[in-house]
Amino acid sequence: MTGNRFEQVDEPPGDAMTLVLTRDGDRNFGVVNCPASATGGQLPKNFSSGELPPKEAFRAAIRLANELKVPLLVVDPDGLWQTEWGPLYRDVADE
């Protein structure tokens, strides 16, 4: 689907766009969050997509990250990431 690589983090940083994938009981969903401070003034206020199906949230995150030209970080504590979305890696220097 994409040639991008995506960095997984444990907590959404306050200054970066994140895709948060979550399981709540039998519901899986994703939320795209982008603080205005991460966009160099391109967004007038913080953005949050609200709950979306995981694949929809992934697609929305990619579109927004490409449009704003900002990196995308992924929070995935429940292992919902799909391999066809691209490689998900951790920066070992942060650990």
ABEGO torsion letter per residue (X at the ends): XBABBBBBBABBBAABBBBBBBBBEABBBBBBBBBAAAAGGABABBBBAEBBBAAAAAAAAAAAAAAAGBBBBBBBAAGABBAAAEBBBBBAAAX
